[in-house]
Amino acid sequence: MPKYYFDIYGVRGGRRDEAGEELPNNEAAWREATRAAGELLKDIDGKFRPGEDWVPEVTDEHRKPLYTINISAKESK
């Protein structure tokens, strides 16, 4: 089964997934990425501020980027 990595980049550094996860295919990796992005937003508890960006990225077993989700906040003027 292929291995996928789920890294998160942003203004506070980020988190590199060192373990990865075995999933059946790219579609399953996309579903896991969107689930994880939803959890990230759910758990922010006021920590995400205007001007910040969080970028979850899915890479394959060779660390080739497959999917990127951009989460951005900006203050309307």
Secondary structure as GFF3:
##gff-version 3
##sequence-region A 1 77
A	DSSP	beta_strand	3	10	.	.	.	ID=ss1
A	DSSP	beta_strand	13	15	.	.	.	ID=ss2
A	DSSP	beta_strand	21	22	.	.	.	ID=ss3
A	DSSP	alpha_helix	26	42	.	.	.	ID=ss4
A	DSSP	beta_strand	53	59	.	.	.	ID=ss5
A	DSSP	beta_strand	65	68	.	.	.	ID=ss6
A	DSSP	beta_strand	71	72	.	.	.	ID=ss7
###
